[in-house]
Amino acid sequence: MTTSILRTLLLGVFVLQALSACATAPQRHEQPPHTAPPAAELTEALKPFSFLMGTWDAEGGGTPGASAGTFTFQPDVQGHVLIRRNESSTPGGRHEDLMVLYPGAPGAVRASYFDNEGHVIQYSARAESSPASAEFVTDEAAGTPRFRLSYLLNTDGTLNVKFEIAPPGAGFRTYLEGAARRR
């Protein structure tokens, strides 16, 4: 078993353990779903992503067809990770995924993505403050596709969301695109 596969499996085990612990642990501070937790709950490396926190209702479309769903960004593990949970429906069925953002090497943020179709994607992540935006991009690896997920907060409070795929040796093309509104 390669080191990369072993690391991915171990990360999956840790995430599952963390999720089961969160599911059984009493909630210390519940907030209404329409408000975002304060950015102070995040570590310094993750604070630039605080504009994403909260519950969002989304609609969009793309290659798989029209879709609608809900996603949340919430801090966990005392602000050392930011967790996105997503549920959406398309003509092809229901999609669920989980993405965990965490500080990587000094000055870097990484994200691990898992979905109900068995996909596991490792991203490098960055956020900008003006305009508030975030981008998640996979590293280049010979012979493999690349993925890019981006968020842009509009002045009206809506969030543009775009997921792009780049086949090996080609540029990114939009696969899904939509807009979300915070509850």
C-alpha positions as CSV (number, residue, x, y, z in Angstrom):
1,M,0.0,0.0,0.0
2,T,1.4,3.4,-1.0
3,T,2.1,6.1,1.6
4,S,-0.5,8.3,-0.2
5,I,-3.3,5.7,0.0
6,L,-2.4,4.9,3.7
7,R,-2.5,8.6,4.6
8,T,-5.9,9.0,2.8
9,L,-7.3,5.9,4.7
10,L,-6.0,7.2,8.0
11,L,-7.5,10.6,7.4
12,G,-10.8,8.9,6.6
13,V,-10.7,7.0,9.9
14,F,-9.9,10.1,11.9
15,V,-12.7,12.1,10.2
16,L,-15.2,9.3,10.8
17,Q,-14.1,9.1,14.5
18,A,-14.4,12.9,14.8
19,L,-17.9,12.8,13.2
20,S,-19.1,10.1,15.5
21,A,-17.8,12.0,18.5
22,C,-19.5,15.2,17.3
23,A,-22.8,13.3,16.8
24,T,-22.8,12.0,20.4
25,A,-21.2,15.0,22.2
26,P,-23.5,17.6,23.8
27,Q,-23.6,20.9,21.9
28,R,-22.0,23.6,24.0
29,H,-23.3,26.6,22.1
30,E,-26.1,26.2,19.6
31,Q,-26.7,29.2,17.3
32,P,-29.7,29.8,15.1
33,P,-29.0,28.6,11.5
34,H,-29.4,32.0,10.0
35,T,-26.4,33.5,11.8
36,A,-22.8,32.8,11.2
37,P,-20.6,32.0,14.2
38,P,-18.0,34.7,15.0
39,A,-14.7,34.4,13.1
40,A,-12.9,34.5,16.5
41,E,-13.8,30.8,16.8
42,L,-11.4,30.0,13.9
43,T,-7.6,29.8,14.1
44,E,-5.7,32.6,12.3
45,A,-5.1,30.4,9.2
46,L,-8.8,29.7,8.7
47,K,-10.2,33.2,9.6
48,P,-10.1,34.4,5.9
49,F,-12.7,31.7,5.2
50,S,-15.1,33.0,7.9
51,F,-17.3,34.7,5.3
52,L,-18.5,31.2,4.3
53,M,-19.7,30.2,7.7
54,G,-23.4,29.6,8.2
55,T,-26.2,27.7,6.4
56,W,-26.7,28.4,2.7
57,D,-29.5,27.4,0.3
58,A,-28.3,26.9,-3.3
59,E,-29.6,26.4,-6.8
60,G,-27.7,25.9,-10.0
61,G,-27.0,23.8,-13.0
62,G,-24.4,22.3,-15.3
63,T,-23.4,19.1,-16.9
64,P,-25.5,16.9,-14.6
65,G,-28.6,19.2,-14.9
66,A,-30.4,21.5,-12.6
67,S,-29.7,21.1,-8.9
68,A,-30.8,22.5,-5.5
69,G,-29.5,21.9,-2.1
70,T,-28.1,23.2,1.2
71,F,-24.6,23.5,2.6
72,T,-23.1,24.6,5.8
73,F,-19.7,25.8,6.9
74,Q,-19.1,25.4,10.6
75,P,-15.9,25.5,12.8
76,D,-15.1,22.4,14.8
77,V,-12.3,21.0,17.0
78,Q,-12.1,24.4,18.8
79,G,-11.7,26.3,15.5
80,H,-8.8,24.2,14.2
81,V,-11.0,22.9,11.3
82,L,-13.8,24.3,9.2
83,I,-16.3,21.7,8.1
84,R,-18.5,22.0,5.0
85,R,-21.4,19.6,4.7
86,N,-23.4,19.6,1.5
87,E,-26.6,17.9,0.3
88,S,-28.1,18.5,-3.2
89,S,-30.5,16.9,-5.6
90,T,-30.1,16.6,-9.3
91,P,-32.0,14.7,-12.0
92,G,-29.4,11.9,-11.4
93,G,-30.2,11.6,-7.7
94,R,-29.1,12.8,-4.3
95,H,-25.5,14.0,-3.6
96,E,-23.9,14.3,-0.2
97,D,-20.4,15.4,0.6
98,L,-18.1,16.5,3.4
99,M,-15.1,18.8,3.2
100,V,-12.7,19.5,6.0
101,L,-10.5,22.6,5.8
102,Y,-7.4,22.7,8.0
103,P,-4.1,24.5,8.4
104,G,-1.4,22.7,6.4
105,A,2.2,23.8,6.1
106,P,3.0,27.2,7.6
107,G,0.9,29.8,5.7
108,A,-1.1,27.1,3.7
109,V,-4.6,25.8,4.1
110,R,-5.6,22.3,2.8
111,A,-9.0,20.7,2.4
112,S,-10.0,17.1,2.1
113,Y,-13.3,16.3,0.3
114,F,-15.3,13.1,0.6
115,D,-18.7,12.2,-1.1
116,N,-21.3,9.5,-1.3
117,E,-20.0,8.5,-4.7
118,G,-16.7,7.4,-3.2
119,H,-14.7,10.4,-4.4
120,V,-11.8,11.7,-2.3
121,I,-10.2,15.0,-3.4
122,Q,-7.3,16.8,-1.8
123,Y,-7.3,20.6,-2.3
124,S,-5.0,23.5,-1.7
125,A,-7.1,26.4,-0.5
126,R,-6.8,30.2,-0.4
127,A,-9.2,33.0,0.5
128,E,-9.2,36.7,-0.4
129,S,-10.9,39.5,1.5
130,S,-11.7,42.0,-1.3
131,P,-13.9,40.8,-2.7
132,A,-14.5,37.9,-0.3
133,S,-13.7,34.8,-2.2
134,A,-12.2,31.3,-1.7
135,E,-10.7,28.9,-4.2
136,F,-9.9,25.2,-3.7
137,V,-7.6,23.6,-6.4
138,T,-6.1,20.2,-6.7
139,D,-2.4,19.8,-7.2
140,E,-1.1,18.8,-10.6
141,A,-0.3,15.1,-11.1
142,A,0.6,13.6,-14.5
143,G,-2.3,11.8,-16.2
144,T,-5.0,12.8,-13.6
145,P,-7.8,15.4,-13.9
146,R,-7.7,18.6,-11.8
147,F,-10.6,20.1,-9.9
148,R,-11.3,23.7,-8.8
149,L,-14.1,24.8,-6.5
150,S,-14.6,28.5,-6.0
151,Y,-16.9,30.8,-4.0
152,L,-17.4,34.6,-4.5
153,L,-19.5,36.7,-2.1
154,N,-21.5,39.3,-3.9
155,T,-22.4,42.7,-2.5
156,D,-26.0,41.6,-2.1
157,G,-25.0,38.8,0.2
158,T,-25.4,36.0,-2.3
159,L,-22.6,33.6,-3.0
160,N,-21.6,32.4,-6.5
161,V,-20.4,28.8,-6.5
162,K,-18.5,27.2,-9.3
163,F,-17.0,23.7,-9.7
164,E,-14.7,23.1,-12.6
165,I,-12.9,20.1,-14.0
166,A,-9.7,20.0,-16.1
167,P,-9.0,16.8,-18.0
168,P,-5.3,15.8,-18.1
169,G,-3.4,18.3,-20.2
170,A,-6.4,20.6,-20.7
171,G,-7.8,23.8,-19.1
172,F,-10.6,24.1,-16.6
173,R,-14.2,23.8,-17.8
174,T,-17.3,24.6,-15.7
175,Y,-19.1,21.4,-14.6
176,L,-21.6,23.0,-12.1
177,E,-22.4,26.6,-11.3
178,G,-24.9,28.3,-9.1
179,A,-25.8,30.8,-6.5
180,A,-26.5,30.5,-2.7
181,R,-28.2,32.6,-0.2
182,R,-27.5,32.5,3.6
183,R,-30.5,31.5,5.7
